[in-house]
Amino acid sequence: MPLDLSLIIHEYVRKMLDDASVGMKAFLLDEFTMSVVSAAFTQTELLQMEVFLVEKLRPSQAKKMQHLKALCFVRPTEENVTLVVEYMKRQTFGGYYIFFSHIVKEPLLQRLAEGDQNEAVLLVQEVFASFVAVDSFLFTFDISNQSSRLALNVKDMESRNESTDKVVEDLASFFLSIKRRPSIRYQGSSQRCREVAEGFWHIAYEQEPELFDFRHNSNAIQLLVLDRMDDPVTPLLSQWTYQAMLHELFGISGNRVRLNVSRYETQDVVISSTSDEFYAKNMYSNYGDLGLAMNKLVDDFQAISKFNKQLDSIEDMQRFVENFPEFRQQSGNVSKHISLMSEMSKFIGENSLMAVSQVEQEIVCGSDRSYAFKGVMGHLNDDKVKPFECLKLVLLFALRYGNEGRHQVDEMIATLSQQDIEYTDAKSLKNTIKLMGQNNRLSDLFADQNFLARASKFVGGLKGDDNVYTQHQPILIQTLESLAKGKMKDVDFPLLSDSHGSKEGKPQQIVVFINGGVTYEEARFVAQINSSGNGLAITLGGTSMVNSAIFVQELLGK
């Protein structure tokens, strides 16, 4: 049975609220748990459960509110415990129910107990809800750009170890939350994947075996730890399906997209596959199909609006009043998606993204180096193409033709270095290209990239997707196909041995974790596999949700 991560988080938060069922409550969250809760609940839902204040834990607190009990849901860190103790010293709230998002160490509990001088703590619990449920099958640990970047650039050993430890702890909490102890595979060519896999194995099988002693189908689930740098192409490409486009063009954070409504004003637009029927139906639709679906949405709404204007009797008026909440919600929904589509179209036109995307696909899926070089240089000398789009083209060309086309890459770098982009001097670009190189990569990024030639029965084709803008397919799909068919080579993807698991057989459930971030494009293909009815359930996660801007910033060390 497929996991429903949104439901799991929903149930954990509801249980916390039920355990603290003391009437009017304040919900104190840190930056991470704020993302966890906001992805699963609306403000209205929380209000219905008597949460009258949602506040981020901070040093300077508001006035005393002794009539409210505080429900604190935070990561078990020294900083958070210090802040909670400060709240208690100031007697800001009438009592404290404290929930830590994963395993809390003894010294932190001791510090909390010592700080509770007024005996204000009513409950302390560990709840294993240390992930953001982006969708029912998709999660992230919402690790900051800085932490992700340190994971990519491994020169600073102390920072690297801290980043690895954090990922390991979050993975442990994730599997405790879904009540599974998996067998574990990792990408053998990646040192950081090995460290994450072995660190988690140590917790699950040696340090806390009783905590992970789940007797129902634990052996049927397998964790696969991958490195983002094994496929740097996917996050560099322009996106042409609704959800992926929103993240690529504007960024999605906490199920919200921030739009510039004027020069000085921004607006947050909520997008959710659980509460928005149109978005759920069209989140994987390509740009052309999305336009058709948008036209139908507007036409349907206009028909309803026209019908509601015909109020010729008391019965018509009564019907209108009864349906008004739904009508108003639909009106807001239509307006929201029209605004998003309008902003996307404007952005695409102003930045010549369709022309840029054609060259991107030619680089990664074509085989004519001379033709691709001409296309890239044409855009590098085109004032209408933004410098960042030019940078992506150069990086893609260097990935594809860096060996045989070194002189062409040098010419591109020289041209690009004259543009106004930070960290695009020749030395920085060459270092970045070297970092993205083939040295430790398992996959051949550009082997037979023609979409129609290598379309897999495992995934199939999305309707309308076989066009020039969406030819590329993530390497992840080939990896999953090998795993599902039991053809994954242990030399490339070692399986950590344990007392229960076996190297034989095919896993029924797979959790893929990409260290360095996951893309919505990869999520789209995984969603398609999950809905194909082949009996395989895949859960996809990563340190963060990346788009090209985030990925390039991490590569350049910005």
C-alpha positions as CSV (number, residue, x, y, z in Angstrom):
1,M,0.0,0.0,0.0
2,P,1.5,3.4,-1.0
3,L,2.4,5.8,1.8
4,D,0.4,9.0,2.2
5,L,2.9,11.4,3.7
6,S,0.5,14.3,3.9
7,L,-1.9,12.1,5.9
8,I,0.9,11.0,8.2
9,I,1.9,14.6,9.1
10,H,-1.8,15.5,9.4
11,E,-2.3,12.7,12.0
12,Y,0.8,13.6,14.0
13,V,-0.2,17.2,14.3
14,R,-3.7,16.3,15.2
15,K,-2.4,13.9,17.9
16,M,-0.3,16.7,19.3
17,L,-3.3,19.0,19.4
18,D,-5.5,16.3,21.0
19,D,-2.8,15.6,23.7
20,A,-2.9,19.3,24.5
21,S,-6.7,19.6,24.4
22,V,-6.9,22.3,27.0
23,G,-9.0,24.9,25.2
24,M,-7.4,27.9,23.7
25,K,-3.9,27.2,22.5
26,A,-0.8,29.0,21.0
27,F,1.2,27.0,18.5
28,L,4.9,27.8,18.8
29,L,7.1,26.6,15.9
30,D,10.6,27.0,14.6
31,E,11.4,27.8,11.0
32,F,11.4,24.1,10.0
33,T,8.3,22.9,11.8
34,M,6.5,26.0,10.5
35,S,7.1,24.5,7.0
36,V,5.9,21.1,8.2
37,V,2.7,22.4,9.6
38,S,1.9,24.9,6.9
39,A,2.2,22.2,4.2
40,A,-0.4,20.1,6.0
41,F,-2.9,22.5,7.6
42,T,-4.6,25.8,6.7
43,Q,-5.1,28.5,9.2
44,T,-8.8,27.8,9.2
45,E,-8.3,24.1,10.1
46,L,-6.0,25.1,13.0
47,L,-8.6,27.6,14.3
48,Q,-11.2,24.9,14.3
49,M,-8.9,23.0,16.7
50,E,-8.8,26.0,19.1
51,V,-5.4,27.2,17.9
52,F,-5.8,31.0,18.2
53,L,-2.1,31.9,17.8
54,V,0.5,30.5,15.5
55,E,3.9,32.0,16.2
56,K,7.5,31.4,15.3
57,L,9.8,30.8,18.3
58,R,11.9,33.9,18.7
59,P,14.0,35.7,21.4
60,S,11.8,38.7,21.8
61,Q,8.4,37.6,22.8
62,A,5.1,39.4,22.9
63,K,3.1,40.4,26.0
64,K,2.1,37.7,28.5
65,M,-0.8,35.6,27.5
66,Q,-1.4,33.4,30.5
67,H,-4.9,32.5,29.3
68,L,-3.3,30.5,26.5
69,K,-1.4,27.2,26.9
70,A,1.6,26.9,24.5
71,L,2.0,23.8,22.3
72,C,5.7,23.9,21.2
73,F,6.6,21.8,18.2
74,V,10.3,22.3,17.4
75,R,13.5,20.5,16.4
76,P,15.6,19.2,19.4
77,T,18.4,21.8,19.2
78,E,20.2,23.8,21.8
79,E,18.9,27.0,20.3
80,N,15.3,25.9,20.5
81,V,15.5,24.6,24.0
82,T,17.2,27.9,25.1
83,L,14.3,29.9,23.5
84,V,11.6,27.7,25.2
85,V,13.3,28.1,28.6
86,E,13.2,31.9,28.0
87,Y,9.5,31.7,27.4
88,M,9.0,29.8,30.6
89,K,11.2,32.3,32.6
90,R,9.1,35.2,31.4
91,Q,5.9,33.2,32.1
92,T,4.6,34.2,28.6
93,F,2.0,31.4,28.5
94,G,0.0,29.5,31.2
95,G,1.7,26.1,30.5
96,Y,3.8,24.3,27.9
97,Y,3.2,21.1,26.0
98,I,6.6,20.4,24.3
99,F,6.9,18.1,21.3
100,F,10.3,17.5,19.6
101,S,10.4,16.5,16.0
102,H,12.8,13.6,16.4
103,I,15.0,11.9,19.0
104,V,16.0,14.3,21.8
105,K,19.4,13.8,23.5
106,E,19.6,13.6,27.3
107,P,21.6,16.9,27.9
108,L,18.8,18.9,26.2
109,L,16.1,17.3,28.4
110,Q,18.2,18.0,31.5
111,R,18.6,21.7,30.4
112,L,14.8,21.9,29.8
113,A,14.1,20.5,33.3
114,E,16.6,22.9,35.0
115,G,14.9,25.8,33.2
116,D,11.4,24.8,34.3
117,Q,11.6,26.7,37.6
118,N,7.9,27.4,37.7
119,E,6.8,23.8,36.8
120,A,5.1,25.1,33.7
121,V,6.0,22.1,31.5
122,L,2.9,19.9,31.3
123,L,4.1,17.3,28.7
124,V,7.3,16.4,26.8
125,Q,7.2,14.0,23.9
126,E,9.1,12.9,20.8
127,V,7.0,13.0,17.7
128,F,8.7,11.8,14.6
129,A,7.5,14.4,12.1
130,S,10.7,15.8,10.8
131,F,9.9,16.2,7.1
132,V,7.8,18.5,4.9
133,A,5.1,16.5,3.0
134,V,5.2,18.3,-0.3
135,D,2.7,15.7,-1.7
136,S,1.4,12.3,-0.7
137,F,4.6,10.6,-2.1
138,L,7.0,13.6,-2.0
139,F,9.0,15.0,0.9
140,T,12.0,17.2,1.8
141,F,13.9,18.0,4.9
142,D,13.9,21.7,3.8
143,I,17.6,22.0,4.5
144,S,18.9,25.5,3.8
145,N,20.9,26.4,0.7
146,Q,24.0,26.8,2.9
147,S,23.7,23.3,4.3
148,S,23.1,21.8,0.9
149,R,26.0,23.6,-0.6
150,L,28.3,22.4,2.1
151,A,27.1,18.9,1.2
152,L,28.1,19.5,-2.4
153,N,31.5,21.1,-1.7
154,V,33.2,18.7,0.8
155,K,36.5,20.5,1.5
156,D,35.3,21.7,4.9
157,M,35.2,18.4,6.8
158,E,33.6,19.7,10.0
159,S,30.8,21.4,8.2
160,R,30.4,18.4,5.9
161,N,30.1,16.1,9.0
162,E,27.5,18.4,10.5
163,S,25.4,18.4,7.3
164,T,25.7,14.6,7.0
165,D,24.6,14.1,10.7
166,K,21.6,16.3,10.1
167,V,20.5,14.3,7.1
168,V,21.0,11.0,9.0
169,E,18.9,12.2,11.9
170,D,16.1,13.4,9.6
171,L,16.2,10.1,7.7
172,A,15.9,8.2,11.0
173,S,13.0,10.4,12.1
174,F,11.3,9.9,8.7
175,F,11.4,6.1,8.9
176,L,10.2,6.2,12.5
177,S,7.3,8.3,11.4
178,I,6.2,5.8,8.7
179,K,7.0,2.9,11.1
180,R,9.4,1.0,8.8
181,R,13.0,-0.2,9.0
182,P,14.2,-0.5,5.4
183,S,17.0,-2.3,3.7
184,I,19.5,0.3,2.5
185,R,21.2,0.8,-0.9
186,Y,23.4,3.8,-1.8
187,Q,25.2,5.2,-4.8
188,G,28.6,3.5,-4.5
189,S,30.5,6.3,-6.4
190,S,29.4,9.0,-3.9
191,Q,31.3,9.3,-0.6
192,R,28.5,11.4,1.0
193,C,25.8,8.9,0.0
194,R,27.9,6.2,1.7
195,E,28.2,8.3,4.8
196,V,24.5,9.0,5.0
197,A,23.6,5.3,4.3
198,E,26.0,3.9,6.9
199,G,25.1,6.6,9.5
200,F,21.4,5.7,9.2
201,W,22.1,2.0,9.2
202,H,24.0,2.4,12.4
203,I,21.0,4.1,14.1
204,A,18.4,1.7,12.8
205,Y,20.3,-1.6,13.3
206,E,22.8,-1.0,16.0
207,Q,22.1,2.1,18.1
208,E,18.3,2.0,18.3
209,P,17.2,-1.5,17.1
210,E,14.2,-1.7,19.5
211,L,12.9,1.7,18.3
212,F,13.0,0.4,14.7
213,D,11.5,-3.0,15.6
214,F,8.5,-2.8,13.2
215,R,7.3,-6.3,12.5
216,H,4.9,-5.5,9.6
217,N,6.6,-5.7,6.1
218,S,9.7,-3.8,7.1
219,N,11.8,-6.0,4.7
220,A,9.5,-5.1,1.8
221,I,10.7,-1.5,1.8
222,Q,14.1,-0.3,0.5
223,L,15.9,3.0,0.9
224,L,18.0,4.1,-2.0
225,V,20.3,7.1,-1.3
226,L,21.4,9.0,-4.4
227,D,23.7,12.0,-5.1
228,R,22.3,15.0,-6.9
229,M,25.6,15.4,-8.8
230,D,25.0,12.1,-10.5
231,D,22.4,14.0,-12.6
232,P,23.2,17.7,-12.7
233,V,21.3,18.1,-16.1
234,T,17.7,17.8,-14.8
235,P,17.9,20.8,-12.5
236,L,19.5,22.9,-15.1
237,L,16.8,22.5,-17.7
238,S,13.8,24.8,-18.3
239,Q,10.6,23.3,-17.2
240,W,7.3,23.0,-19.1
241,T,4.8,21.4,-16.8
242,Y,2.6,23.4,-14.4
243,Q,4.1,22.5,-11.0
244,A,7.7,22.4,-12.2
245,M,7.2,25.7,-14.1
246,L,5.9,27.5,-11.0
247,H,8.9,26.4,-9.0
248,E,11.4,27.2,-11.8
249,L,10.0,30.7,-12.6
250,F,8.8,31.9,-9.1
251,G,9.8,29.3,-6.5
252,I,7.4,27.2,-4.4
253,S,7.8,27.4,-0.6
254,G,5.3,25.9,1.8
255,N,2.7,25.3,-1.0
256,R,2.9,29.0,-1.7
257,V,4.1,31.0,-4.8
258,R,5.1,34.6,-4.3
259,L,4.1,36.9,-7.1
260,N,5.1,40.6,-7.6
261,V,1.7,42.4,-8.0
262,S,3.4,45.8,-8.2
263,R,6.8,47.3,-7.9
264,Y,6.6,47.4,-4.1
265,E,4.1,44.7,-3.3
266,T,4.1,40.9,-3.4
267,Q,1.3,38.4,-3.0
268,D,1.5,34.8,-1.7
269,V,-0.7,32.4,-3.8
270,V,-1.5,29.1,-2.2
271,I,-1.3,26.0,-4.4
272,S,-2.2,22.6,-3.1
273,S,-3.1,19.3,-4.8
274,T,-5.3,18.4,-1.8
275,S,-7.5,21.4,-1.7
276,D,-7.4,22.7,-5.3
277,E,-9.1,20.4,-7.8
278,F,-7.8,22.2,-10.9
279,Y,-4.2,22.2,-9.7
280,A,-4.4,18.5,-8.7
281,K,-5.7,17.6,-12.2
282,N,-3.2,19.8,-14.1
283,M,-0.1,20.0,-12.1
284,Y,1.7,17.7,-14.5
285,S,0.2,19.1,-17.7
286,N,2.5,20.7,-20.2
287,Y,2.3,24.3,-21.1
288,G,0.1,23.8,-24.2
289,D,-2.4,21.4,-22.5
290,L,-2.5,23.8,-19.5
291,G,-3.6,26.6,-21.7
292,L,-6.5,24.5,-23.0
293,A,-7.5,23.4,-19.5
294,M,-7.4,27.1,-18.4
295,N,-9.8,28.1,-21.2
296,K,-12.2,25.3,-20.2
297,L,-12.0,26.4,-16.5
298,V,-12.9,30.0,-17.5
299,D,-15.7,28.8,-19.8
300,D,-17.2,26.6,-17.1
301,F,-17.1,29.4,-14.6
302,Q,-18.7,31.9,-17.0
303,A,-21.5,29.4,-17.6
304,I,-22.1,29.1,-13.8
305,S,-21.9,32.9,-13.4
306,K,-24.5,33.4,-16.1
307,F,-26.8,30.8,-14.6
308,N,-26.5,32.4,-11.1
309,K,-27.7,35.7,-12.5
310,Q,-31.0,34.2,-13.5
311,L,-32.8,34.6,-10.2
312,D,-36.4,34.6,-11.2
313,S,-38.0,32.9,-8.2
314,I,-37.6,32.4,-4.5
315,E,-36.3,28.9,-5.2
316,D,-33.6,30.4,-7.5
317,M,-32.5,32.8,-4.8
318,Q,-32.4,30.0,-2.2
319,R,-30.3,27.8,-4.5
320,F,-27.9,30.7,-5.1
321,V,-27.5,31.3,-1.4
322,E,-26.8,27.6,-0.7
323,N,-24.3,27.4,-3.5
324,F,-22.7,30.8,-2.8
325,P,-19.7,29.5,-0.7
326,E,-18.8,27.0,-3.4
327,F,-19.3,29.7,-6.1
328,R,-17.1,32.2,-4.3
329,Q,-14.4,29.5,-3.8
330,Q,-14.5,28.7,-7.5
331,S,-14.3,32.4,-8.4
332,G,-11.1,32.7,-6.3
333,N,-9.7,29.6,-7.8
334,V,-10.3,30.8,-11.4
335,S,-8.8,34.2,-10.6
336,K,-5.7,32.5,-9.0
337,H,-4.9,30.3,-11.9
338,I,-5.5,33.0,-14.4
339,S,-3.0,35.2,-12.5
340,L,-0.4,32.5,-12.3
341,M,-0.8,31.7,-16.0
342,S,-0.6,35.3,-17.0
343,E,2.6,35.8,-14.9
344,M,4.2,32.7,-16.4
345,S,3.4,33.7,-20.0
346,K,4.8,37.2,-19.3
347,F,8.0,35.8,-17.8
348,I,8.5,33.3,-20.6
349,G,8.1,36.0,-23.3
350,E,10.3,38.5,-21.6
351,N,13.1,36.0,-21.1
352,S,12.9,34.2,-24.5
353,L,12.6,30.9,-22.6
354,M,11.0,28.9,-25.4
355,A,14.0,29.7,-27.7
356,V,16.4,29.0,-24.9
357,S,14.7,25.7,-24.0
358,Q,15.0,24.5,-27.6
359,V,18.8,24.9,-27.5
360,E,18.9,23.2,-24.0
361,Q,17.1,20.2,-25.4
362,E,19.4,20.1,-28.5
363,I,22.4,20.0,-26.3
364,V,21.3,17.2,-24.0
365,C,19.2,15.1,-26.5
366,G,20.8,15.9,-29.9
367,S,24.2,14.8,-31.3
368,D,25.3,17.7,-33.5
369,R,27.9,19.6,-31.5
370,S,28.5,22.2,-34.1
371,Y,24.7,23.0,-34.3
372,A,24.5,23.2,-30.5
373,F,27.5,25.5,-30.3
374,K,25.9,27.8,-32.8
375,G,22.7,27.9,-30.8
376,V,24.5,28.7,-27.6
377,M,26.6,31.4,-29.0
378,G,23.6,33.0,-30.7
379,H,21.9,33.4,-27.3
380,L,25.1,34.6,-25.6
381,N,25.1,37.5,-28.1
382,D,21.4,38.2,-27.8
383,D,20.5,41.0,-25.5
384,K,17.0,39.6,-25.0
385,V,18.3,36.5,-23.3
386,K,19.0,37.0,-19.6
387,P,22.6,36.3,-18.4
388,F,21.4,33.5,-16.1
389,E,19.9,31.6,-19.0
390,C,23.2,32.0,-20.9
391,L,25.0,30.6,-17.9
392,K,22.8,27.5,-17.9
393,L,23.4,26.9,-21.6
394,V,27.2,27.1,-21.1
395,L,27.1,24.7,-18.2
396,L,24.9,22.2,-20.2
397,F,27.2,22.4,-23.2
398,A,30.3,21.9,-21.0
399,L,28.7,18.8,-19.4
400,R,27.9,17.3,-22.8
401,Y,30.9,18.3,-24.9
402,G,33.5,19.4,-22.4
403,N,36.1,16.9,-23.5
404,E,35.9,17.0,-27.3
405,G,34.8,20.7,-27.4
406,R,37.2,22.3,-24.9
407,H,38.0,25.2,-27.2
408,Q,34.4,25.9,-27.8
409,V,33.7,25.8,-24.1
410,D,36.6,28.3,-23.5
411,E,35.1,30.6,-26.1
412,M,31.7,30.5,-24.4
413,I,33.3,31.2,-21.0
414,A,35.2,34.2,-22.4
415,T,31.9,35.6,-23.8
416,L,29.9,34.8,-20.7
417,S,32.5,36.4,-18.4
418,Q,31.8,39.7,-19.9
419,Q,28.2,39.6,-18.7
420,D,26.9,40.9,-15.4
421,I,26.7,37.7,-13.4
422,E,28.4,37.2,-10.1
423,Y,30.9,34.3,-9.9
424,T,31.1,34.0,-13.7
425,D,34.7,34.9,-14.2
426,A,36.7,32.3,-16.2
427,K,38.3,30.7,-13.1
428,S,35.0,30.2,-11.2
429,L,33.2,28.8,-14.2
430,K,36.0,26.3,-15.0
431,N,36.0,25.2,-11.3
432,T,32.2,24.8,-11.4
433,I,32.4,22.7,-14.7
434,K,35.1,20.6,-13.1
435,L,32.8,20.0,-10.0
436,M,30.1,18.9,-12.4
437,G,32.4,16.6,-14.3
438,Q,32.2,12.9,-15.0
439,N,34.8,11.7,-12.5
440,N,32.5,9.8,-10.0
441,R,29.3,9.6,-12.0
442,L,27.7,6.2,-12.5
443,S,25.3,7.2,-15.2
444,D,26.0,8.2,-18.8
445,L,24.0,11.4,-18.9
446,F,23.8,11.6,-22.7
447,A,23.6,8.0,-23.9
448,D,20.9,7.7,-26.5
449,Q,18.9,10.7,-25.3
450,N,16.4,10.7,-28.1
451,F,13.0,10.6,-26.3
452,L,11.1,8.4,-28.6
453,A,14.0,5.9,-29.1
454,R,14.3,5.2,-25.4
455,A,10.8,5.7,-24.1
456,S,10.4,3.1,-21.4
457,K,7.5,0.8,-20.8
458,F,8.2,1.2,-17.1
459,V,7.2,4.9,-17.3
460,G,5.3,5.2,-20.5
461,G,4.6,8.6,-22.1
462,L,2.6,11.5,-20.9
463,K,0.0,12.8,-23.3
464,G,1.4,15.7,-25.3
465,D,4.9,15.3,-23.9
466,D,6.7,14.2,-27.0
467,N,7.6,17.7,-28.1
468,V,10.9,19.5,-28.6
469,Y,10.7,21.1,-25.1
470,T,10.3,17.9,-23.1
471,Q,12.6,15.3,-24.7
472,H,14.9,14.8,-21.8
473,Q,14.2,12.2,-19.2
474,P,15.8,12.2,-15.7
475,I,18.5,9.5,-15.0
476,L,16.4,8.6,-11.9
477,I,13.9,6.7,-14.1
478,Q,16.5,4.3,-15.5
479,T,17.8,3.7,-11.9
480,L,14.3,3.0,-10.6
481,E,13.7,0.6,-13.5
482,S,16.8,-1.4,-12.7
483,L,15.9,-1.6,-9.0
484,A,12.3,-2.6,-9.7
485,K,13.4,-5.4,-12.0
486,G,16.0,-6.7,-9.6
487,K,18.8,-5.8,-12.0
488,M,20.6,-3.2,-9.9
489,K,24.4,-4.1,-9.6
490,D,25.7,-4.3,-6.1
491,V,29.0,-3.0,-7.2
492,D,27.3,0.3,-8.3
493,F,24.7,0.4,-5.6
494,P,25.9,-1.6,-2.6
495,L,23.3,-3.1,-0.3
496,L,24.2,-2.7,3.4
497,S,23.8,-6.1,5.0
498,D,21.6,-6.7,8.0
499,S,20.2,-9.6,10.0
500,H,16.8,-9.5,8.3
501,G,17.2,-8.2,4.8
502,S,18.2,-10.2,1.7
503,K,19.8,-9.4,-1.5
504,E,17.3,-11.5,-3.3
505,G,13.9,-10.4,-4.4
506,K,12.4,-7.1,-5.5
507,P,11.3,-4.4,-3.1
508,Q,7.6,-3.7,-3.0
509,Q,8.1,-0.2,-1.7
510,I,11.1,2.1,-2.5
511,V,12.1,5.3,-0.8
512,V,14.5,7.3,-2.9
513,F,16.4,10.0,-1.2
514,I,18.5,12.5,-3.3
515,N,21.2,14.1,-1.3
516,G,21.6,17.6,-2.7
517,G,17.9,18.1,-3.6
518,V,15.1,16.7,-5.8
519,T,13.3,18.4,-8.7
520,Y,9.6,18.6,-9.5
521,E,10.4,17.1,-12.9
522,E,11.6,13.9,-11.2
523,A,8.5,14.0,-9.0
524,R,6.3,14.1,-12.1
525,F,7.8,10.9,-13.4
526,V,7.6,9.1,-10.1
527,A,3.9,10.1,-9.8
528,Q,3.4,8.5,-13.2
529,I,5.1,5.3,-12.1
530,N,2.9,5.2,-8.9
531,S,-0.3,5.6,-11.0
532,S,0.7,3.0,-13.6
533,G,-0.7,0.0,-11.7
534,N,2.5,-2.0,-11.8
535,G,2.4,-2.8,-8.1
536,L,5.4,-0.7,-7.2
537,A,5.0,2.2,-4.7
538,I,7.8,4.9,-4.8
539,T,8.3,7.6,-2.2
540,L,10.6,10.4,-3.3
541,G,12.5,12.8,-1.1
542,G,15.5,15.1,-0.9
543,T,17.3,17.6,1.2
544,S,15.3,20.3,-0.6
545,M,13.2,21.0,-3.7
546,V,15.7,22.5,-6.2
547,N,15.2,24.5,-9.3
548,S,17.9,25.8,-11.7
549,A,18.5,29.0,-9.6
550,I,19.0,27.1,-6.3
551,F,21.1,24.5,-8.0
552,V,23.4,27.0,-9.7
553,Q,23.8,29.1,-6.6
554,E,24.9,26.0,-4.7
555,L,27.3,25.0,-7.5
556,L,28.9,28.5,-7.6
557,G,29.1,28.7,-3.8
558,K,26.9,31.8,-3.7
